[in-house]
Amino acid sequence: MKSILIIGLGRFGRHMAQKFLENGHEVMAVDIKEERADAAVGMIQQILIGDATDERFMETLGIGNFDLAVIAIGENFQTVLEITVLLKDLGCKYIVARATRDVHKKLLLRNGADYVSYAEREVAERLAIKFGMDNIFDYVELTPEIGIYEIAVPKKWLGKSMVELSIRNKYHVSVMATKKQNRIYPLPHPNHVFESDERVMVMGTSKDVDDLE
C-alpha cells in the first residue's frame, strides 16, 4: 500500500483518487475550492482545503511521508510549476504533474517532476490508434515507437501454434497474452494453438502490427 497525495479535485484528480483507492492505497487530497472538496467527500475520507502554493500550508502535510504526489491541476501552468518546485523542496519522493504543451513538460521535468502526463493528449492518441487501425480493440503505449495492442487473431494464425508460426522472427512482434471471454491468459505456451473466438495481445510497432493483416 502506498501513501498518495492528490492536489486538485477536478475530474482528473477525482478519477486518479478513485483508482488509487480501488487498488488499496491511502489517499489524501487537497483543493483550494471548498465546493470541489465537498463533491469528493463521499469518495475520499482525507480531504483538506488549502492553497498548495502556500509553503506554510504544505509544510503541515508532511510531504516527505508520501510515496507519491499527483498534481492534478491542468488549467494553470504557473500554479503547477510552483507546486512542483515546492513539493521538491519539501522532500517529495515522486512527483506526477500534468501538462498541455511540450515546453511545459520540459520545464516541469527540469524543476522537480518525475513524470509528466498529457492527460487529454494521451487519451486522444490512444483513441486515434484504436479507431484508426482495423481490428484494434485496445492499445497501451510503452514508448513513442512501441506499444501493446489487443487485436483479433490474424486469419493466417488460426489453427496454428506459436512454434509453427515463428511469430517473433517472421512478424517482428511478441505475444504477451491471449484473451477469451474477457479472461486474460498471459504468456501463452509455445504450443498454444490460436482460435477464432479469442484475441491476442502483441507488443511491437504500429507498422508491424498493421502488417499482421
VEXNUGU-804135 format. One line per 5 residues: their letters; for each residue x, y, z of N, C-alpha, C, O, CB. Coordinates in steps of 0.02 Angstrom, whole numbers, plus 50000, padded with zeros to 5 digits. Atoms other than C-alpha are relative to their C-alpha. Glycine has a CB too. Layout:
REM VEXNUGU-804135
a = X/Y/Z/X/Y/Z/X/Y/Z/X/Y/Z/X/Y/Z ~ ...
END
This chain:
REM VEXNUGU-804135
mksil = 50042/49940/50000/50000/50000/50000/50044/50062/50000/50093/50067/50037/49952/50000/50061 ~ 49963/49938/50003/50063/50173/49954/49958/50057/50029/49897/50055/50031/50018/50016/49927 ~ 50032/49939/49975/50025/50341/50032/50006/50053/49946/50061/50071/49925/50033/50024/50067 ~ 50001/49957/50060/49972/50462/49895/49965/50066/50015/49913/50068/50046/49965/49964/49942 ~ 50029/49933/49994/49939/50649/49892/49974/50021/49931/50011/50021/49883/50052/50050/50027
iiglg = 50030/49974/50061/49819/50715/49759/49987/50074/50010/49952/50094/50056/49934/49961/49982 ~ 50011/49928/49996/49823/50902/49729/49955/50021/49942/49976/50019/49884/50069/50040/49998 ~ 50048/49982/50052/49669/50961/49635/49946/49947/49993/49961/49889/49979/50034/50012/49933 ~ 50055/50048/50002/49498/50880/49637/49951/50014/49943/49890/50010/49951/49963/49999/50066 ~ 50040/49998/50060/49437/50914/49462/49987/49928/49977/50000/49881/50014/50035/50041/49943
rfgrh = 50015/50067/50024/49384/50767/49354/50061/49954/50000/50057/49896/50020/49970/50003/49931 ~ 49939/50041/50003/49562/50707/49326/50022/49978/50070/50038/49920/50080/50057/50040/49966 ~ 49980/50016/49932/49604/50716/49511/49954/49950/50033/49977/49904/50068/50003/50062/50041 ~ 50048/50047/49969/49445/50626/49565/50007/49930/49971/50005/49881/50007/49928/50025/49989 ~ 49991/50066/50032/49471/50487/49438/50063/49966/50026/50063/49906/50039/50003/50007/49924
maqkf = 49937/50027/49975/49651/50464/49495/49991/49974/50072/50012/49919/50089/50056/50053/49998 ~ 50010/50019/49930/49600/50461/49678/49957/49937/50006/49973/49892/50045/49966/50057/50039 ~ 50044/50058/49998/49460/50337/49646/50037/49936/49982/50028/49884/50014/49940/50010/49954 ~ 49963/50059/50023/49575/50218/49554/50052/49978/50052/50060/49919/50065/50035/50013/49934 ~ 49951/50016/49947/49710/50228/49689/49965/49966/50059/49990/49917/50086/50037/50063/50023
lengh = 50037/50029/49944/49580/50191/49823/49976/49930/49984/49978/49886/50026/49940/50045/50019 ~ 50022/50067/50020/49510/50044/49725/50057/49949/50003/50045/49890/50016/49972/50003/49928 ~ 49942/50044/49999/49686/49973/49719/50031/49993/50070/50085/49965/50078/50053/50025/49952 ~ 49979/50010/49931/49703/49982/49908/50050/50049/50028/50080/50037/50081/50028/49934/50006 ~ 49952/49951/49975/49811/50137/49926/49966/50052/50045/49905/50059/50045/50035/50035/49941
evmav = 50025/49947/49955/49793/50276/50054/50007/50067/49965/50060/50085/49941/50039/50000/50069 ~ 50000/49937/50037/49744/50444/49979/49981/50058/50044/49932/50055/50082/49952/49995/49941 ~ 50019/49935/49972/49745/50621/50046/49994/50048/49942/50037/50049/49897/50052/50025/50053 ~ 50010/49952/50055/49676/50758/49933/49999/50071/50026/49978/50084/50083/49934/49984/49964 ~ 49999/49928/49984/49699/50946/49933/49969/50038/49942/49984/50026/49884/50072/50024/50015
dikee = 50027/49955/50051/49597/51077/49841/49987/50067/50031/49970/50072/50090/49934/49971/49968 ~ 50009/49932/49974/49584/51264/49859/49927/50019/50003/49908/50066/50039/50038/50049/49957 ~ 50071/49983/50003/49398/51265/49820/49958/49952/50042/49962/49891/50035/49975/49998/49927 ~ 50040/50040/49954/49277/51206/49953/49947/49958/49964/49934/49902/49985/49966/50046/50051 ~ 50052/50037/50035/49143/51154/49828/50026/49937/49967/49991/49886/49964/49968/50044/49948
radaa = 49971/50060/50030/49260/51033/49740/50016/49949/50053/50007/49889/50043/50063/50017/49960 ~ 49986/50045/49944/49313/50960/49906/49935/49967/50024/49934/49906/50037/50033/50038/50058 ~ 50064/50027/49978/49131/50939/49958/49974/49947/49952/49945/49897/49974/49949/50056/50007 ~ 50025/50047/50050/49092/50848/49795/50035/49933/50004/50009/49883/49980/50009/50029/49931 ~ 49961/50062/49997/49226/50718/49833/49999/49967/50068/50030/49915/50078/50072/50013/49981
vgmiq = 50001/50026/49932/49188/50689/50017/49976/49928/50004/50002/49889/50043/49956/50044/50044 ~ 50026/50068/49997/49088/50531/49984/50050/49947/49976/50041/49888/49991/49938/49996/49959 ~ 49951/50047/50028/49237/50452/49896/50066/50000/50038/50095/49947/50050/50013/50017/49926 ~ 49935/49993/49967/49391/50518/49987/49990/50022/50072/49957/50073/50085/50045/50051/49962 ~ 50010/49984/49929/49399/50519/50176/50044/50058/50023/50023/50099/50063/50014/49939/50042
qilig = 49953/49948/49978/49551/50632/50195/50004/50055/49948/50039/50047/49897/50070/49970/50014 ~ 49998/49942/50045/49523/50800/50109/50014/50063/50041/49983/50075/50092/49933/50006/49961 ~ 49985/49936/49969/49599/50967/50156/49988/50056/49951/50001/50049/49891/50073/50002/50026 ~ 50011/49941/50041/49550/51138/50090/50058/50048/50013/50068/50070/50069/49931/50033/50014 ~ 49943/49956/49990/49702/51245/50060/50035/50015/49934/50021/49984/49883/50049/49970/50049
datde = 49962/49978/50059/49821/51329/49938/50066/49962/49997/50109/49970/50039/50013/50077/50003 ~ 49940/50042/50006/49953/51207/49877/50062/50039/49980/50117/50011/49978/49988/49945/49950 ~ 49941/49959/50013/50066/51352/49828/50024/50036/50063/50074/50071/50062/49985/50052/49946 ~ 49982/49969/49937/50072/51410/50010/50047/49953/50039/50028/49899/50061/49936/50015/50043 ~ 49950/50043/49970/50232/51342/50086/49982/49981/50072/49994/49924/50091/50067/50035/49999
rfmet = 50017/50015/49931/50170/51354/50266/49946/49947/50005/49948/49902/50047/49978/50064/50037 ~ 50053/50051/50002/50013/51255/50225/50028/49932/49980/50012/49882/50011/49944/50021/49951 ~ 49973/50063/50025/50110/51123/50129/50046/49967/50052/50049/49905/50056/50038/50011/49935 ~ 49956/50028/49949/50235/51102/50271/49961/49960/50052/49988/49914/50082/50039/50056/50035 ~ 50040/50035/49949/50093/51045/50385/49978/49931/49976/49955/49890/50016/49938/50042/50017
lgign = 50024/50064/50028/50055/50897/50268/50051/49944/50009/50033/49885/50002/49985/50008/49927 ~ 49948/50053/49994/50220/50805/50299/50014/49969/49932/50008/49908/49924/49978/49947/50049 ~ 49992/50021/50069/50260/50794/50113/50048/49940/49994/50037/49896/49952/50025/50058/49958 ~ 49950/50054/50005/50409/50679/50142/49972/49932/50019/50004/49881/50005/50058/50014/50044 ~ 50030/50064/49980/50293/50544/50211/49960/49968/49944/49941/49909/49949/49955/50010/50060
fdlav = 50039/50028/50055/50200/50522/50046/50047/49964/49951/50102/49988/49937/49960/50056/49964 ~ 49961/50036/50051/50262/50394/49920/49995/50034/49932/50040/50028/49890/49976/49928/49994 ~ 50014/49971/50066/50188/50493/49775/49954/50060/50008/49908/50060/50049/49967/49947/49953 ~ 50045/49942/50003/50111/50663/49742/49979/50011/49928/50021/50013/49883/50035/50065/50029 ~ 50027/49988/50066/49998/50694/49593/49973/50071/49997/49927/50088/50035/49945/49948/49981
iaige = 50027/49932/50009/49972/50874/49537/49949/49996/49944/49966/49997/49885/50058/50053/49983 ~ 50054/50013/50048/49803/50852/49452/49968/50065/49976/49908/50066/49962/49948/49955/50031 ~ 50024/49935/50024/49787/51035/49400/50027/50010/49930/50087/50001/49918/50024/50059/50047 ~ 49976/49994/50069/49795/51068/49214/49989/50068/49969/50019/50084/49917/49967/49949/49959 ~ 50020/49938/50033/49722/51239/49180/50048/50058/50011/50044/50108/49976/49931/50020/50023
nfqtv = 49956/49944/49984/49859/51348/49256/50071/49974/50008/50089/49946/50060/49977/50036/50065 ~ 49933/50028/50000/50038/51303/49212/50043/50031/50055/50082/49997/50087/50033/50010/49933 ~ 49960/49967/49949/50115/51433/49328/49989/49970/50069/50035/49960/50107/49984/50076/50002 ~ 50017/50031/49936/50024/51356/49476/50030/49930/50005/50058/49912/50057/49924/49996/50009 ~ 49971/50068/50001/50078/51180/49426/50075/50003/50012/50102/49963/50050/49984/49964/49934
leitv = 49927/49994/49993/50259/51236/49412/50019/50020/50072/50066/49992/50100/50027/50052/49950 ~ 49986/49979/49931/50255/51324/49582/49992/49942/50048/50033/49932/50093/49954/50058/50020 ~ 50013/50056/49955/50181/51171/49667/50054/49946/49991/50076/49916/50040/49931/49969/49987 ~ 49948/50049/50014/50308/51057/49582/50065/50018/50037/50095/49976/50070/50013/49995/49924 ~ 49939/49977/49967/50455/51160/49645/49994/49995/50076/50041/49974/50110/50016/50073/49980
llkdl = 50011/50002/49928/50380/51171/49819/50001/49929/50026/50031/49915/50078/49934/50034/50018 ~ 49999/50071/49980/50349/50984/49830/50071/49972/50002/50090/49936/50047/49956/49958/49952 ~ 49931/50024/50003/50528/50950/49778/50040/50027/50059/50078/49991/50090/50034/50021/49933 ~ 49964/49969/49944/50595/51072/49907/49981/49969/50067/50022/49967/50113/49987/50075/50002 ~ 50024/50029/49937/50490/50988/50042/50014/49925/50005/49992/49892/50052/49926/50012/50007
gckyi = 49977/50069/49996/50564/50817/50003/49952/49949/49972/49953/49891/49994/50013/49984/50069 ~ 50046/50048/50030/50428/50737/49897/50040/49946/49962/50088/49961/49926/49950/50035/49951 ~ 49962/50056/50029/50486/50564/49840/49989/49992/49925/50036/49975/49889/49981/49936/50035 ~ 50015/50010/50071/50399/50558/49670/49942/50046/49982/49890/50046/50015/49983/49925/49984 ~ 50050/49950/50019/50300/50693/49580/49974/49985/49929/50013/49978/49882/50030/50071/50003
varat = 50033/50007/50064/50175/50667/49439/49962/50065/49987/49922/50087/50029/49952/49937/49998 ~ 50033/49938/50016/50115/50825/49351/49966/49996/49932/49979/49950/49893/50050/50059/50001 ~ 50034/49997/50065/50004/50872/49204/50028/50057/49958/50052/50107/49985/49924/50009/50010 ~ 49979/49948/50046/50050/50973/49050/49957/49997/49938/49928/49945/49921/50075/49994/49982 ~ 50037/49997/50062/49966/51029/48890/50045/50017/49940/50024/50015/49883/49944/50050/50005
rdvhk = 49953/49981/50053/50121/51083/48792/50068/49969/50014/50086/49957/50072/50007/50078/49995 ~ 49934/50030/49993/50293/51009/48759/50047/50043/50042/50084/50017/50083/50030/49988/49931 ~ 49955/49956/49963/50382/51162/48828/49984/49998/50075/50029/50003/50116/49995/50072/49975 ~ 50019/50006/49929/50283/51146/48991/50028/49935/50029/50052/49934/50086/49923/50002/50007 ~ 49973/50064/49976/50333/50963/49005/50074/50006/50015/50097/49983/50067/49988/49945/49948
klllr = 49928/49992/49989/50517/51008/48986/50015/50041/50063/50060/50023/50101/50032/50034/49939 ~ 49988/49958/49941/50506/51144/49117/49983/49964/50065/50018/49971/50115/49959/50064/49995 ~ 50019/50038/49940/50415/51031/49241/50052/49947/50017/50070/49939/50076/49932/49967/49990 ~ 49949/50052/49988/50543/50892/49220/50065/50031/50026/50100/50000/50067/50013/49961/49936 ~ 49938/49967/49978/50686/51015/49244/49993/50028/50071/50043/50041/50104/50017/50056/49952
ngady = 50010/49968/49935/50607/51083/49403/49969/49954/50052/49936/49977/50099/49956/50061/49992 ~ 50018/50046/49946/50569/50926/49501/49950/49945/49984/49947/49896/50021/49973/50039/50053 ~ 50048/50053/50017/50433/50825/49414/50036/49937/49977/50086/49941/49941/49951/50023/49944 ~ 49970/50063/50021/50474/50641/49391/49964/49971/49939/49993/49934/49900/49998/49949/50057 ~ 50038/50023/50058/50336/50606/49265/49948/50053/49983/49917/50082/50028/49965/49931/50014
vsyae = 50049/49950/50022/50227/50723/49161/49950/49968/49953/49969/49936/49904/50036/50060/49966 ~ 50053/50030/50039/50060/50670/49090/49967/50051/49955/49951/50107/49977/49948/49967/50046 ~ 50044/49962/50044/49972/50740/48938/49932/49965/50002/49917/49925/49957/50029/50005/49926 ~ 50061/50039/49990/49803/50679/49000/49956/49998/49937/49941/49944/49913/49960/50029/50058 ~ 50045/49999/50058/49695/50736/48854/50036/49974/49938/50007/49938/49897/49974/50071/49988
revae = 49962/50022/50059/49833/50706/48726/50008/49924/50000/50002/49893/49947/50068/50034/49998 ~ 49990/50072/49997/49866/50529/48787/49936/49962/49983/49938/49912/49948/50024/49980/50069 ~ 50064/50032/50017/49681/50484/48778/49986/50007/49925/49964/49960/49893/49942/50031/50041 ~ 50013/49988/50071/49667/50563/48605/50043/49953/49956/50018/49925/49907/50014/50073/49982 ~ 49956/50043/50040/49818/50467/48539/49979/49927/50004/49981/49890/49955/50073/50008/50023
rlaik = 50022/50069/49991/49755/50304/48612/49938/49985/49959/49933/49933/49927/49986/49985/50074 ~ 50061/50010/50038/49584/50326/48533/50013/50003/49925/49982/49967/49886/49948/50053/50019 ~ 49983/49995/50071/49661/50377/48367/50028/49935/49974/50013/49914/49918/50049/50057/49988 ~ 49972/50065/50020/49759/50215/48361/49946/49946/50002/49942/49905/49956/50058/49981/50046 ~ 50052/50051/49992/49612/50111/48423/49951/50001/49942/49932/49948/49916/49963/50010/50066
fgmdn = 50051/49995/50052/49491/50177/48294/50029/50012/49931/49993/50009/49881/49952/50055/50018 ~ 49969/49986/50064/49615/50218/48157/50030/49939/49967/50047/49941/49907/50052/50051/50008 ~ 49973/50062/50028/49679/50040/48132/49948/49945/50005/49913/49940/50055/50065/49979/50037 ~ 50049/50054/50000/49573/49891/48086/50017/49948/50052/50075/49932/50064/49997/49967/49931 ~ 49994/50056/49953/49543/49756/48217/50041/50015/50062/50067/49969/50094/50031/49941/49965
ifdyv = 49967/49982/49937/49623/49853/48361/49946/50011/50053/49903/50055/50045/50044/50064/49991 ~ 50050/49994/49947/49521/49831/48520/50024/50045/50057/49985/50078/50091/49981/49932/50027 ~ 49973/49957/49948/49638/49919/48640/50074/50009/49988/50105/49972/49948/49988/49970/50071 ~ 49931/49982/50013/49811/49996/48648/50030/50033/50061/49999/50074/50094/50006/50047/49939 ~ 49963/49968/49945/49941/50041/48780/50068/50020/49972/50106/49977/49947/50007/49952/50062
eltpe = 49935/49977/50025/50090/50148/48732/50055/49986/50051/50047/50002/50110/49998/50076/49984 ~ 49941/50012/49957/50258/50092/48804/50053/50053/49987/50083/50080/50034/50028/49930/49988 ~ 49956/49946/50021/50368/50212/48706/49966/50032/49938/49917/50004/49914/50074/49974/49983 ~ 50030/49972/50061/50330/50328/48558/49999/49951/49941/49959/49959/49895/50037/50063/49980 ~ 49997/50047/50056/50376/50182/48444/49966/49933/50015/49939/49902/49969/50072/49987/49982
igiye = 50023/50067/49982/50320/50026/48539/49937/50004/50043/49931/50047/50087/50055/49962/50038 ~ 50060/50004/49959/50150/49980/48611/49977/49928/50005/50003/49884/49972/49945/50044/49970 ~ 50032/50066/49994/50044/49832/48665/49930/50008/49970/49891/50051/49991/49996/49976/50076 ~ 50062/49996/50037/49896/49802/48550/49957/49938/50013/49981/49882/50009/50013/50008/49925 ~ 50047/50055/49995/49742/49696/48583/49965/49995/49933/49930/50041/49912/49948/50010/50059
iavpk = 50025/50008/50068/49692/49627/48413/49963/49934/49991/49970/49888/50031/50058/50005/49950 ~ 50029/50064/50019/49587/49493/48332/50056/49955/49976/50106/49979/49949/49945/50009/49944 ~ 49949/50046/50024/49687/49337/48294/50004/50005/49924/49953/49995/49890/49984/49926/50023 ~ 49995/49997/50073/49755/49360/48117/49978/49934/49967/49993/49880/49993/50073/50016/49980 ~ 50027/50060/50033/49672/49239/47995/50055/49949/49986/50043/49888/49990/49965/50019/49936
kwlgk = 49946/50046/50017/49840/49165/47946/50029/49964/50061/50069/49918/50054/50056/50038/49964 ~ 49978/50034/49939/49871/49117/48129/49952/49946/50023/49971/49902/50062/50010/50050/50055 ~ 50051/50046/49976/49710/49019/48153/50018/49927/49989/50040/49908/49934/49933/50015/49966 ~ 49986/50071/50005/49733/48835/48190/50074/49982/50002/50093/49924/49993/49971/49973/49938 ~ 49928/50012/49997/49922/48856/48207/50027/50020/50068/49999/50062/50102/50035/50039/49943
smvel = 49969/49985/49935/50036/48861/48358/50052/50055/49992/50073/50071/49936/50032/49937/50030 ~ 49948/49948/50000/50161/48995/48406/50065/49973/49971/50101/50009/49936/50011/50027/50070 ~ 49939/50030/50026/50302/48875/48366/49997/49994/49924/50045/50010/49889/50011/49930/50032 ~ 50008/50006/50072/50235/48840/48193/50008/50067/49964/50039/50071/49911/49932/49970/49983 ~ 50001/49935/50033/50213/49023/48154/50066/50037/50005/50080/50081/49965/49946/50042/50030
sirnk = 49937/49964/49988/50384/49079/48222/49987/50075/50000/50016/50114/49962/50053/49981/49945 ~ 50028/49933/50002/50297/49241/48266/50052/50055/50007/50052/50102/49968/49950/50007/50055 ~ 49952/49946/49989/50441/49344/48332/50047/50010/49941/50061/50066/49921/50041/49986/50063 ~ 49953/49995/50056/50557/49304/48188/49966/50023/49936/49994/50062/49897/50033/49933/49988 ~ 50034/49987/50064/50428/49314/48049/49961/50065/50001/49959/50101/49950/49955/49943/49983
yhvsv = 50045/49942/49998/50312/49453/48108/50027/50058/50043/49997/50111/50044/49933/49979/50026 ~ 49967/49947/49961/50428/49553/48225/49957/50028/50056/49963/50087/50074/50021/50057/49954 ~ 50040/49981/49941/50302/49558/48369/50008/49945/50051/50027/49888/50035/49925/50012/49981 ~ 49999/50049/49946/50295/49471/48537/49930/49990/50027/49894/50039/50039/50049/50022/50057 ~ 50066/50014/49972/50138/49385/48601/50004/50003/50076/50040/49964/50107/49974/49930/49976
matkk = 49998/49990/49927/50108/49446/48779/49946/49961/50036/49955/49940/50093/49993/50073/50016 ~ 50056/50034/49968/49940/49362/48813/49947/49985/49948/49947/50012/49893/49971/50043/50057 ~ 50061/50011/50039/49781/49291/48740/49941/50018/50044/49947/50020/50105/49995/49926/49974 ~ 50059/49980/49963/49606/49343/48790/49939/49963/49972/49926/49963/49912/49989/50077/49997 ~ 50059/50039/50021/49449/49236/48787/49945/50011/50051/49955/49999/50110/50017/49925/49992
qnriy = 50057/49986/49957/49278/49283/48858/50020/50046/50058/50004/50033/50116/49971/49934/50028 ~ 49978/49948/49953/49356/49434/48946/50050/49975/50053/50064/50010/50101/49940/50029/50035 ~ 49949/50025/49955/49483/49324/49035/50068/50000/49964/50073/49977/49907/49983/49928/50025 ~ 49934/49994/50031/49668/49356/49002/50045/49942/50022/50048/49925/50081/50032/50067/50018 ~ 49953/50055/49987/49795/49215/48988/50070/50024/49980/50087/50023/49921/49980/49934/49961
plphp = 49935/49971/50017/49971/49290/48999/50051/49948/49977/50047/49889/49996/50028/50037/50060 ~ 49944/50040/50024/50124/49220/48911/49979/49930/49979/49997/49881/50012/50054/49996/50054 ~ 50024/50066/50023/50041/49078/48813/50059/49954/49984/50113/49975/49964/49956/50008/49939 ~ 49950/50052/50014/50137/48916/48793/50017/50000/49925/49974/50013/49884/49975/49930/50022 ~ 49981/50002/50071/50236/48899/48630/49957/49954/49958/49951/49963/49897/50071/49980/49994
nhvfe = 50042/50046/50038/50120/48756/48582/49927/50021/49997/49884/49985/49971/50004/49931/50030 ~ 50069/49975/50001/49963/48862/48604/49977/50008/49928/50012/50036/49886/49995/50068/50037 ~ 50029/49995/50066/49851/48848/48451/49947/50055/50000/49901/50054/50042/49970/49931/49977 ~ 50045/49943/50003/49758/49006/48403/49931/49981/49973/49925/49943/49925/50030/50056/49958 ~ 50069/50014/50020/49568/49001/48389/49965/50065/49981/49987/50119/49999/49963/49965/50058
sderv = 50035/49942/50027/49444/49118/48306/49962/50039/50054/49947/50098/50044/49952/49979/49946 ~ 50039/49965/49948/49350/49160/48468/50043/50031/50054/50018/50046/50108/49951/49951/50032 ~ 49956/49968/49951/49500/49234/48558/50034/50060/49968/50034/50069/49907/50052/49950/50026 ~ 49961/49943/50022/49601/49392/48547/50072/49990/50023/50085/49947/50066/49971/50067/50026 ~ 49930/50007/49981/49787/49413/48561/50030/50069/50014/50014/50117/49979/50040/49964/49944
mvmgt = 49966/49938/49983/49893/49548/48643/50072/49995/49978/50110/49953/50003/49994/50015/50076 ~ 49933/50002/50027/50051/49584/48548/50036/50065/50013/50006/50118/50015/49998/49985/49924 ~ 49958/49942/49991/50195/49702/48578/50042/50011/49938/50074/49965/49914/50045/49993/50063 ~ 49961/49985/50060/50275/49789/48431/49987/50070/49976/49954/50109/50011/49984/49950/49945 ~ 50013/49934/50029/50274/49943/48320/49932/49999/49965/49906/49946/49948/50056/50020/49950
skdvd = 50064/49996/50034/50114/50006/48240/50004/49971/49929/49956/49941/49905/49975/50072/49998 ~ 49992/50026/50068/50183/49960/48068/49999/49923/50000/49965/49892/49959/50066/50026/49969 ~ 49998/50073/49997/50221/49780/48118/49932/49971/50018/49912/49919/49991/50053/49976/50050 ~ 50066/50025/49982/50051/49759/48199/49952/50008/49941/49912/49963/49926/49972/50038/50061 ~ 50043/49988/50058/49964/49835/48048/50015/49949/49945/49970/49929/49908/50009/50071/49973
dle = 49980/50048/50052/50062/49716/47934/49973/49930/50014/49972/49888/49968/50076/49998/49995 ~ 50026/50067/49985/49988/49565/48025/49939/49984/49959/49926/49925/49943/49983/49995/50075 ~ 50060/50010/50040/49829/49590/47925/50014/50014/49926/49969/50007/49885/49944/50044/50024
END
